[in-house]
Amino acid sequence: MDDDQLVRFQRDLVQQIGQHRARGVIIDVAALDVLDSFGSYTLRNIAEMARLRGAKTVIVGIQPDVAIAMVRLGLGTGTVTTALDLEEGLAYLNGTLDGRGTPRGGDLVGG
């Protein structure tokens, strides 16, 4: 995704959160081979905008090479929760995981 697409995605997603009264957002970045500083900044902004609209955000699918590059460049996701994959992201939003992948007890919804 280029910068213009990220900005469009941000605008559209924040609008959709209100339109659909979403309580949670999962952003899957598994297909991204690179996540630059603007991309990291935009993801953090999306999460903050979603929070202000009443929705929690989880970023899932950060590839190992992308995670390594982000750490080396001093980039991060700030306070945005991350999860290994979609299943773990859904479990977190459903309240069965604590943000570090640790079960809180009980069964997974749909699991």
Secondary structure, 3 states (H helix, E strand, C coil): CCHHHHHHHHHHHHHHHHHHCCCEEEEECCCCCCCCHHHHHHHHHHHHHHHHCCCEEEEECCCHHHHHHHHHCCCCCCCCEEECCHHHHHHHHCCCECCCCCECCCCCCCC
